[in-house]
């Protein structure tokens, strides 16, 4: 089995249609960002959901902490967001 991945789901959708026009797919394709369009494409696109809601909540929380910190001496920190793989047809049976 071969596979390919692109940075965004839009480019991945175009590539997937180009690789397998009207025939069973010969590669597995996965995108990144879990846009709504991914679930409605033909075939539907498997994507990585980067956890946008968690990222947004964390960004707002950190921004409010920085605004409240009158010293301005917060040390840099490294944060990680959970992600999930939303499995759909584009990584199913390879014909």
SEMIPA-348630 format. One line per field, with one value per atom (N, C-alpha, C, CB): x, y, z; residue number from 1; atom name; residue in one letter. Coordinates in pm, 1 decimal. Glycine has a CB too. Layout:
# SEMIPA-348630
east <- (X / ...)
north <- (Y / ...)
up <- (Z / ...)
num <- (NUM / ...)
atomo <- (CA / ...)
residuo <- (a / ...)
# end
This chain:
# SEMIPA-348630
east <- (84.5 / 0.0 / 88.2 / -95.7 / 52.6 / 122.1 / 34.6 / 159.0 / 93.7 / 16.6 / 77.5 / 7.8 / -1.5 / 46.4 / -22.0 / 20.3 / 43.4 / -15.6 / 21.4 / 31.3 / -70.9 / -49.0 / -76.4 / -138.5 / -28.9 / -43.7 / -188.2 / 38.0 / -269.4 / -407.6 / -503.5 / -428.8 / -624.2 / -721.8 / -763.9 / -842.7 / -765.4 / -806.5 / -712.5 / -810.1 / -582.8 / -485.2 / -494.3 / -342.2 / -519.4 / -529.2 / -649.9 / -536.8 / -761.9 / -882.1 / -856.9 / -999.3 / -791.9 / -761.2 / -669.0 / -697.2 / -566.8 / -472.0 / -540.8 / -356.7 / -626.8 / -695.6 / -782.5 / -781.0 / -853.4 / -936.1 / -849.4 / -1023.4 / -734.2 / -644.5 / -581.3 / -535.8 / -546.9 / -481.4 / -573.9 / -424.8 / -702.1 / -794.0 / -923.8 / -824.0 / -919.3 / -1044.2 / -1134.0 / -1013.8 / -1247.1 / -1346.6 / -1303.9 / -1386.3 / -1204.9 / -1161.1 / -1126.0 / -1040.5 / -1115.0 / -1076.5 / -940.3 / -1073.1 / -925.0 / -798.1 / -682.2 / -809.9 / -565.4 / -445.1 / -351.7 / -372.4 / -390.9 / -312.8 / -407.4 / -228.1 / -354.2 / -429.1 / -391.7 / -398.1 / -491.2 / -467.1 / -520.9 / -533.3 / -441.1 / -484.3 / -449.0 / -418.2 / -540.9 / -518.7 / -495.9 / -636.9 / -478.1 / -456.5 / -541.5 / -307.8 / -626.1 / -704.6 / -852.7 / -689.0 / -899.4 / -1037.4 / -1140.7 / -1058.4 / -1121.9 / -1222.6 / -1353.9 / -1173.4 / -1465.9 / -1596.6 / -1603.7 / -1705.6 / -1536.1 / -1541.4 / -1490.4 / -1460.8 / -1401.5 / -1340.6 / -1444.4 / -1237.4 / -1546.3 / -1646.4 / -1742.8 / -1723.7 / -1750.6 / -1844.1 / -1777.5 / -1913.6 / -1645.1 / -1577.8 / -1607.8 / -1424.7 / -1581.0 / -1601.8 / -1468.7 / -1708.3 / -1410.0 / -1450.0 / -1419.3 / -1378.4 / -1484.4 / -1461.2 / -1315.5 / -1558.7 / -1259.5 / -1116.3 / -1084.7 / -1063.8 / -996.3 / -942.2 / -853.2 / -862.8 / -865.8 / -784.4 / -736.9 / -862.9 / -636.6 / -591.8 / -666.3 / -433.8 / -738.0 / -805.0 / -706.7 / -942.5 / -654.0 / -549.1 / -596.3 / -479.3 / -723.9 / -773.1 / -788.1 / -681.1 / -850.1 / -862.2 / -929.9 / -940.3 / -1032.6 / -1103.6 / -1010.3 / -1227.7 / -933.6 / -839.3 / -731.3 / -774.6 / -683.8 / -581.5 / -636.3 / -534.7 / -759.2 / -820.2 / -840.1 / -955.0 / -891.3 / -913.2 / -781.0 / -983.4 / -677.7 / -546.7 / -489.0 / -450.3 / -503.5 / -451.6 / -519.1 / -471.5 / -650.4 / -723.4 / -681.4 / -876.8 / -670.6 / -630.2 / -491.9 / -630.4 / -398.0 / -261.3 / -259.0 / -166.8 / -335.7 / -343.1 / -395.9 / -433.0 / -502.6 / -557.8 / -458.3 / -686.9 / -380.9 / -276.4 / -170.7 / -210.1 / -132.2 / -30.0 / -81.5 / 14.5 / -207.3 / -265.8 / -270.2 / -408.0 / -305.0 / -315.8 / -178.9 / -391.4 / -73.8 / 60.9 / 122.8 / 149.4 / 128.0 / 178.8 / 331.5 / 130.1 / 399.5 / 545.9 / 599.5 / 601.3 / 524.4 / 569.2 / 685.8 / 606.9 / 700.8 / 816.7 / 778.0 / 891.6 / 683.0 / 646.7 / 748.7 / 504.5 / 793.3 / 890.8 / 821.6 / 960.3 / 895.4 / 838.5 / 801.9 / 938.3 / 701.9 / 663.6 / 621.8 / 549.8 / 633.5 / 598.3 / 469.8 / 713.9 / 371.1 / 241.3 / 208.2 / 130.7 / 132.0 / 92.7 / -58.4 / 162.8 / -117.0 / -261.1 / -283.2 / -327.0 / -388.4 / -425.5 / -474.2 / -534.7 / -457.1 / -509.0 / -575.8 / -395.8 / -652.8 / -713.3 / -716.2 / -856.8 / -721.3 / -734.6 / -880.6 / -639.7 / -939.8 / -1078.7 / -1074.2 / -1157.6 / -1098.6 / -1084.4 / -1208.8 / -1057.2 / -1184.7 / -1292.9 / -1251.8 / -1326.3 / -1320.2 / -1302.3 / -1166.1 / -1407.7 / -1097.8 / -974.0 / -859.4 / -930.9 / -874.2 / -772.4 / -830.3 / -713.2 / -941.9 / -1007.2 / -943.5 / -1155.2 / -1023.6 / -977.0 / -908.2 / -1093.6 / -789.2 / -715.8 / -747.3 / -559.3 / -801.6 / -842.7 / -738.8 / -959.8)
north <- (-117.5 / 0.0 / 122.7 / 0.4 / 217.8 / 344.9 / 450.2 / 384.6 / 558.3 / 665.4 / 799.8 / 646.1 / 902.7 / 1039.0 / 1129.1 / 1087.9 / 1237.3 / 1334.0 / 1473.9 / 1309.5 / 1567.1 / 1706.7 / 1789.7 / 1751.5 / 1911.7 / 1996.8 / 2034.9 / 2121.0 / 2050.4 / 2090.6 / 1998.6 / 2233.9 / 1990.0 / 1899.7 / 1941.5 / 1891.4 / 2070.3 / 2114.8 / 2059.7 / 2268.5 / 2072.6 / 2018.5 / 1866.8 / 2061.8 / 1806.2 / 1660.8 / 1611.5 / 1612.6 / 1680.2 / 1642.0 / 1646.5 / 1733.7 / 1751.1 / 1764.2 / 1651.9 / 1901.0 / 1623.5 / 1517.3 / 1381.9 / 1515.5 / 1356.6 / 1228.6 / 1206.1 / 1221.6 / 1307.3 / 1295.2 / 1273.8 / 1420.4 / 1339.1 / 1327.1 / 1188.3 / 1434.2 / 1129.7 / 999.3 / 885.0 / 973.6 / 896.8 / 785.3 / 829.6 / 717.2 / 889.1 / 936.1 / 820.2 / 1026.1 / 804.3 / 705.8 / 561.2 / 730.8 / 530.8 / 392.7 / 368.5 / 360.7 / 241.8 / 215.1 / 277.3 / 62.3 / 336.5 / 404.3 / 306.3 / 482.3 / 350.0 / 268.1 / 318.8 / 265.1 / 427.0 / 481.8 / 520.9 / 604.1 / 524.1 / 576.2 / 723.7 / 494.6 / 807.5 / 951.6 / 1004.5 / 1025.4 / 1087.7 / 1149.8 / 1298.0 / 1080.3 / 1381.7 / 1525.3 / 1571.6 / 1599.7 / 1700.9 / 1758.4 / 1882.0 / 1791.6 / 1885.6 / 1999.7 / 1967.4 / 2114.6 / 1856.2 / 1810.7 / 1916.9 / 1767.7 / 1978.7 / 2072.7 / 1999.5 / 2143.5 / 2071.7 / 2010.9 / 1943.6 / 2115.6 / 2001.6 / 1947.5 / 1803.9 / 2034.9 / 1767.4 / 1633.9 / 1523.0 / 1621.0 / 1544.0 / 1439.9 / 1427.8 / 1466.9 / 1531.7 / 1530.9 / 1500.1 / 1663.8 / 1484.0 / 1454.3 / 1310.4 / 1477.0 / 1280.1 / 1143.3 / 1089.0 / 1140.0 / 992.6 / 936.0 / 1034.0 / 801.5 / 1011.2 / 1100.3 / 1087.7 / 1067.2 / 1200.2 / 1209.7 / 1186.7 / 1345.0 / 1092.7 / 1074.5 / 1194.0 / 939.8 / 1251.1 / 1367.0 / 1359.0 / 1495.7 / 1438.0 / 1458.6 / 1581.3 / 1477.1 / 1564.5 / 1677.2 / 1732.2 / 1633.9 / 1853.9 / 1905.7 / 1956.6 / 2014.4 / 1946.4 / 1993.6 / 2144.3 / 1948.8 / 2201.9 / 2348.4 / 2409.8 / 2385.8 / 2343.9 / 2401.1 / 2411.8 / 2315.2 / 2306.0 / 2308.8 / 2415.2 / 2170.1 / 2426.6 / 2526.3 / 2667.2 / 2511.0 / 2692.9 / 2825.4 / 2856.9 / 2833.2 / 2760.8 / 2782.9 / 2810.3 / 2661.0 / 2735.7 / 2754.6 / 2891.1 / 2643.2 / 2931.2 / 3061.2 / 3176.4 / 3078.5 / 3167.2 / 3272.3 / 3274.1 / 3250.9 / 3156.4 / 3148.5 / 3210.6 / 3001.8 / 3176.3 / 3229.8 / 3380.5 / 3159.1 / 3426.8 / 3570.6 / 3645.0 / 3598.7 / 3593.2 / 3657.1 / 3655.6 / 3587.3 / 3546.5 / 3539.9 / 3647.7 / 3400.1 / 3666.1 / 3766.2 / 3907.3 / 3752.1 / 3931.5 / 4063.8 / 4091.8 / 4073.5 / 3989.7 / 4006.1 / 4019.1 / 3888.5 / 3968.3 / 3971.7 / 4109.1 / 3859.9 / 4189.9 / 4327.1 / 4332.8 / 4412.1 / 4222.9 / 4224.1 / 4201.5 / 4117.8 / 4132.2 / 4102.4 / 4006.2 / 4228.5 / 3926.0 / 3836.9 / 3689.2 / 3863.0 / 3656.2 / 3515.2 / 3444.8 / 3500.7 / 3331.1 / 3252.3 / 3182.8 / 3147.8 / 3164.7 / 3088.4 / 2947.4 / 3082.0 / 2890.5 / 2753.5 / 2678.9 / 2752.1 / 2550.5 / 2464.6 / 2390.6 / 2364.5 / 2399.1 / 2337.2 / 2242.4 / 2444.5 / 2140.5 / 2042.9 / 2026.7 / 1907.3 / 2017.2 / 1993.4 / 1848.6 / 2092.1 / 1790.4 / 1655.8 / 1662.9 / 1594.1 / 1555.6 / 1546.4 / 1410.8 / 1566.1 / 1396.3 / 1265.8 / 1243.7 / 1256.1 / 1119.0 / 1084.3 / 1049.6 / 965.0 / 1118.8 / 1095.3 / 1006.4 / 1231.8 / 878.4 / 782.1 / 780.3 / 642.3 / 794.2 / 792.0 / 701.9 / 936.7 / 715.0 / 622.1 / 629.3 / 647.6 / 741.6 / 757.0 / 669.4 / 899.6 / 608.6 / 514.9 / 375.0 / 564.3 / 349.8 / 218.8 / 117.2 / 230.8 / 25.1 / -81.5 / -24.7 / -171.0 / -70.4 / -31.4 / -136.7 / -19.3 / -91.5 / -184.9 / -207.2 / -140.4)
up <- (0.0 / 0.0 / 0.0 / 120.8 / -80.5 / -83.6 / -19.0 / -227.8 / 27.7 / 89.0 / 57.4 / 239.4 / 77.1 / 57.4 / 158.2 / -87.7 / 193.7 / 284.9 / 238.8 / 430.4 / 252.2 / 219.2 / 343.0 / 100.7 / 343.1 / 460.6 / 489.1 / 443.7 / 387.5 / 409.3 / 336.8 / 364.4 / 388.1 / 329.6 / 189.3 / 418.2 / 159.4 / 25.7 / -80.7 / 18.4 / -60.4 / -155.9 / -161.1 / -118.1 / -47.7 / -42.8 / -120.5 / 101.4 / -109.4 / -184.4 / -334.0 / -148.4 / -380.7 / -523.2 / -567.4 / -553.1 / -488.0 / -521.1 / -523.9 / -421.0 / -429.0 / -421.1 / -544.6 / -294.0 / -586.8 / -707.5 / -831.0 / -725.7 / -836.3 / -950.4 / -956.5 / -943.7 / -840.6 / -838.5 / -877.0 / -702.4 / -847.1 / -868.2 / -933.7 / -736.7 / -1052.1 / -1112.3 / -1156.5 / -1231.4 / -1089.5 / -1128.5 / -1116.4 / -1265.5 / -1037.3 / -1019.4 / -873.8 / -1110.2 / -834.4 / -695.1 / -665.8 / -667.0 / -549.2 / -518.7 / -509.0 / -388.5 / -554.0 / -544.1 / -435.1 / -677.5 / -368.4 / -257.6 / -144.9 / -303.5 / -25.8 / 88.6 / 103.3 / 221.3 / 130.3 / 137.3 / 269.5 / 17.3 / 335.5 / 460.8 / 456.5 / 584.4 / 501.3 / 505.5 / 648.3 / 443.7 / 664.0 / 796.4 / 811.2 / 819.6 / 908.3 / 954.9 / 971.4 / 859.2 / 917.7 / 935.9 / 899.3 / 1078.9 / 784.0 / 734.7 / 708.2 / 606.2 / 714.3 / 689.6 / 553.1 / 700.7 / 453.3 / 318.0 / 311.1 / 224.5 / 401.2 / 398.1 / 411.4 / 509.2 / 492.2 / 512.1 / 394.8 / 638.4 / 310.6 / 198.4 / 64.4 / 190.1 / 62.7 / -63.4 / -104.3 / -51.2 / -228.7 / -279.1 / -327.7 / -394.0 / -262.4 / -133.8 / -20.8 / -109.1 / 92.8 / 206.7 / 251.7 / 324.4 / 297.2 / 325.2 / 472.3 / 282.5 / 499.2 / 633.3 / 664.4 / 645.6 / 784.8 / 820.6 / 964.8 / 798.8 / 993.3 / 1131.0 / 1182.2 / 1140.5 / 1292.0 / 1357.4 / 1459.9 / 1425.2 / 1438.3 / 1524.5 / 1660.6 / 1454.5 / 1691.1 / 1820.0 / 1824.8 / 1929.8 / 1722.3 / 1712.3 / 1834.4 / 1587.2 / 1887.1 / 2002.2 / 2123.3 / 2037.6 / 2149.3 / 2260.8 / 2238.1 / 2279.6 / 2115.1 / 2082.6 / 2107.1 / 1935.1 / 2063.1 / 2081.4 / 2229.4 / 2007.6 / 2305.3 / 2448.8 / 2520.6 / 2511.9 / 2485.5 / 2547.3 / 2511.1 / 2504.1 / 2385.5 / 2342.5 / 2417.7 / 2191.5 / 2434.2 / 2505.9 / 2652.8 / 2493.8 / 2714.5 / 2855.1 / 2875.1 / 2903.2 / 2789.5 / 2801.4 / 2776.9 / 2702.0 / 2679.6 / 2653.4 / 2776.1 / 2531.2 / 2837.4 / 2957.7 / 3073.0 / 3000.2 / 3085.6 / 3188.8 / 3165.4 / 3190.4 / 3040.8 / 3008.3 / 3033.7 / 2862.1 / 3001.3 / 3026.0 / 3175.6 / 2965.4 / 3254.6 / 3399.6 / 3467.0 / 3459.5 / 3405.3 / 3461.5 / 3436.9 / 3400.1 / 3541.7 / 3528.0 / 3521.2 / 3644.3 / 3556.5 / 3553.6 / 3412.9 / 3647.7 / 3329.8 / 3194.1 / 3189.1 / 3124.5 / 3293.4 / 3302.7 / 3295.0 / 3431.9 / 3215.5 / 3200.7 / 3112.4 / 3141.3 / 3159.5 / 3083.7 / 2966.2 / 3175.4 / 2857.8 / 2746.1 / 2792.6 / 2627.0 / 2730.6 / 2764.2 / 2639.0 / 2867.8 / 2646.9 / 2534.6 / 2569.9 / 2500.9 / 2483.1 / 2507.4 / 2392.8 / 2523.4 / 2423.2 / 2322.7 / 2324.6 / 2346.8 / 2207.6 / 2196.0 / 2153.9 / 2093.6 / 2206.7 / 2162.9 / 2019.2 / 2255.3 / 1947.3 / 1811.5 / 1797.1 / 1704.7 / 1692.2 / 1665.1 / 1514.8 / 1725.4 / 1476.6 / 1335.2 / 1310.6 / 1295.0 / 1214.9 / 1177.5 / 1052.9 / 1151.1 / 1073.6 / 964.8 / 877.0 / 1020.5 / 746.4 / 648.2 / 531.4 / 598.1 / 420.9 / 308.3 / 239.6 / 207.0 / 243.6 / 167.0 / 216.1 / 170.4 / 332.5 / 381.1 / 398.9 / 513.8 / 332.5 / 342.5 / 250.0 / 310.9 / 200.9 / 112.6 / -10.9 / 71.0 / -35.1 / -155.7 / -260.5 / -129.6 / -375.6 / -479.7 / -573.7 / -549.9)
num <- (1 / 1 / 1 / 1 / 2 / 2 / 2 / 2 / 3 / 3 / 3 / 3 / 4 / 4 / 4 / 4 / 5 / 5 / 5 / 5 / 6 / 6 / 6 / 6 / 7 / 7 / 7 / 7 / 8 / 8 / 8 / 8 / 9 / 9 / 9 / 9 / 10 / 10 / 10 / 10 / 11 / 11 / 11 / 11 / 12 / 12 / 12 / 12 / 13 / 13 / 13 / 13 / 14 / 14 / 14 / 14 / 15 / 15 / 15 / 15 / 16 / 16 / 16 / 16 / 17 / 17 / 17 / 17 / 18 / 18 / 18 / 18 / 19 / 19 / 19 / 19 / 20 / 20 / 20 / 20 / 21 / 21 / 21 / 21 / 22 / 22 / 22 / 22 / 23 / 23 / 23 / 23 / 24 / 24 / 24 / 24 / 25 / 25 / 25 / 25 / 26 / 26 / 26 / 26 / 27 / 27 / 27 / 27 / 28 / 28 / 28 / 28 / 29 / 29 / 29 / 29 / 30 / 30 / 30 / 30 / 31 / 31 / 31 / 31 / 32 / 32 / 32 / 32 / 33 / 33 / 33 / 33 / 34 / 34 / 34 / 34 / 35 / 35 / 35 / 35 / 36 / 36 / 36 / 36 / 37 / 37 / 37 / 37 / 38 / 38 / 38 / 38 / 39 / 39 / 39 / 39 / 40 / 40 / 40 / 40 / 41 / 41 / 41 / 41 / 42 / 42 / 42 / 42 / 43 / 43 / 43 / 43 / 44 / 44 / 44 / 44 / 45 / 45 / 45 / 45 / 46 / 46 / 46 / 46 / 47 / 47 / 47 / 47 / 48 / 48 / 48 / 48 / 49 / 49 / 49 / 49 / 50 / 50 / 50 / 50 / 51 / 51 / 51 / 51 / 52 / 52 / 52 / 52 / 53 / 53 / 53 / 53 / 54 / 54 / 54 / 54 / 55 / 55 / 55 / 55 / 56 / 56 / 56 / 56 / 57 / 57 / 57 / 57 / 58 / 58 / 58 / 58 / 59 / 59 / 59 / 59 / 60 / 60 / 60 / 60 / 61 / 61 / 61 / 61 / 62 / 62 / 62 / 62 / 63 / 63 / 63 / 63 / 64 / 64 / 64 / 64 / 65 / 65 / 65 / 65 / 66 / 66 / 66 / 66 / 67 / 67 / 67 / 67 / 68 / 68 / 68 / 68 / 69 / 69 / 69 / 69 / 70 / 70 / 70 / 70 / 71 / 71 / 71 / 71 / 72 / 72 / 72 / 72 / 73 / 73 / 73 / 73 / 74 / 74 / 74 / 74 / 75 / 75 / 75 / 75 / 76 / 76 / 76 / 76 / 77 / 77 / 77 / 77 / 78 / 78 / 78 / 78 / 79 / 79 / 79 / 79 / 80 / 80 / 80 / 80 / 81 / 81 / 81 / 81 / 82 / 82 / 82 / 82 / 83 / 83 / 83 / 83 / 84 / 84 / 84 / 84 / 85 / 85 / 85 / 85 / 86 / 86 / 86 / 86 / 87 / 87 / 87 / 87 / 88 / 88 / 88 / 88 / 89 / 89 / 89 / 89 / 90 / 90 / 90 / 90 / 91 / 91 / 91 / 91 / 92 / 92 / 92 / 92 / 93 / 93 / 93 / 93 / 94 / 94 / 94 / 94 / 95 / 95 / 95 / 95)
atomo <- (N / CA / C / CB / N / CA / C / CB / N / CA / C / CB / N / CA / C / CB / N / CA / C / CB / N / CA / C / CB / N / CA / C / CB / N / CA / C / CB / N / CA / C / CB / N / CA / C / CB / N / CA / C / CB / N / CA / C / CB / N / CA / C / CB / N / CA / C / CB / N / CA / C / CB / N / CA / C / CB / N / CA / C / CB / N / CA / C / CB / N / CA / C / CB / N / CA / C / CB / N / CA / C / CB / N / CA / C / CB / N / CA / C / CB / N / CA / C / CB / N / CA / C / CB / N / CA / C / CB / N / CA / C / CB / N / CA / C / CB / N / CA / C / CB / N / CA / C / CB / N / CA / C / CB / N / CA / C / CB / N / CA / C / CB / N / CA / C / CB / N / CA / C / CB / N / CA / C / CB / N / CA / C / CB / N / CA / C / CB / N / CA / C / CB / N / CA / C / CB / N / CA / C / CB / N / CA / C / CB / N / CA / C / CB / N / CA / C / CB / N / CA / C / CB / N / CA / C / CB / N / CA / C / CB / N / CA / C / CB / N / CA / C / CB / N / CA / C / CB / N / CA / C / CB / N / CA / C / CB / N / CA / C / CB / N / CA / C / CB / N / CA / C / CB / N / CA / C / CB / N / CA / C / CB / N / CA / C / CB / N / CA / C / CB / N / CA / C / CB / N / CA / C / CB / N / CA / C / CB / N / CA / C / CB / N / CA / C / CB / N / CA / C / CB / N / CA / C / CB / N / CA / C / CB / N / CA / C / CB / N / CA / C / CB / N / CA / C / CB / N / CA / C / CB / N / CA / C / CB / N / CA / C / CB / N / CA / C / CB / N / CA / C / CB / N / CA / C / CB / N / CA / C / CB / N / CA / C / CB / N / CA / C / CB / N / CA / C / CB / N / CA / C / CB / N / CA / C / CB / N / CA / C / CB / N / CA / C / CB / N / CA / C / CB / N / CA / C / CB / N / CA / C / CB / N / CA / C / CB / N / CA / C / CB / N / CA / C / CB / N / CA / C / CB / N / CA / C / CB / N / CA / C / CB / N / CA / C / CB / N / CA / C / CB)
residuo <- (x / x / x / x / x / x / x / x / x / x / x / x / x / x / x / x / x / x / x / x / x / x / x / x / x / x / x / x / x / x / x / x / x / x / x / x / x / x / x / x / x / x / x / x / x / x / x / x / x / x / x / x / x / x / x / x / x / x / x / x / x / x / x / x / x / x / x / x / x / x / x / x / x / x / x / x / x / x / x / x / x / x / x / x / x / x / x / x / x / x / x / x / x / x / x / x / x / x / x / x / x / x / x / x / x / x / x / x / x / x / x / x / x / x / x / x / x / x / x / x / x / x / x / x / x / x / x / x / x / x / x / x / x / x / x / x / x / x / x / x / x / x / x / x / x / x / x / x / x / x / x / x / x / x / x / x / x / x / x / x / x / x / x / x / x / x / x / x / x / x / x / x / x / x / x / x / x / x / x / x / x / x / x / x / x / x / x / x / x / x / x / x / x / x / x / x / x / x / x / x / x / x / x / x / x / x / x / x / x / x / x / x / x / x / x / x / x / x / x / x / x / x / x / x / x / x / x / x / x / x / x / x / x / x / x / x / x / x / x / x / x / x / x / x / x / x / x / x / x / x / x / x / x / x / x / x / x / x / x / x / x / x / x / x / x / x / x / x / x / x / x / x / x / x / x / x / x / x / x / x / x / x / x / x / x / x / x / x / x / x / x / x / x / x / x / x / x / x / x / x / x / x / x / x / x / x / x / x / x / x / x / x / x / x / x / x / x / x / x / x / x / x / x / x / x / x / x / x / x / x / x / x / x / x / x / x / x / x / x / x / x / x / x / x / x / x / x / x / x / x / x / x / x / x / x / x / x / x / x / x / x / x / x / x / x / x / x / x / x / x / x / x / x / x / x / x / x / x / x / x)
# end
